[in-house]
Amino acid sequence: MFNISRNTLDLWLARQAETGSCKAKVAIGKPKTKIRDGERFREFVKQHGGKTQIQMALLWGEGVTQQNISDARKKIGISRKKRVRGIEKEMK
């Protein structure tokens, strides 16, 4: 009739018994980023832009990971360093 599974109906009935209402659960907000000071991070990236994200995470400290550095750089619009070593061109 409502085109829902039996499991969904059972979950709704269980929520009705527990809370007295079968309304949808309230969504939890977005997770907070570990790097909160944007200006300090911009200066940090200008100073240490030649390092890899792993090296930058170690320098930043505060339990920040490489992925946190990546997310913060993407948020402020700065691309990441793509190679560990420089590219050497041989001229003929």
Secondary structure, 3 states (H helix, E strand, C coil): CCCCCHHHHHHHHHHHHHHCCCCCCCCCCCCCCCCCCHHHHHHHHHHHCCCCHHHHHHHHCCCCCHHHHHHHHHHHCCCCCCCCCCCCCCCC
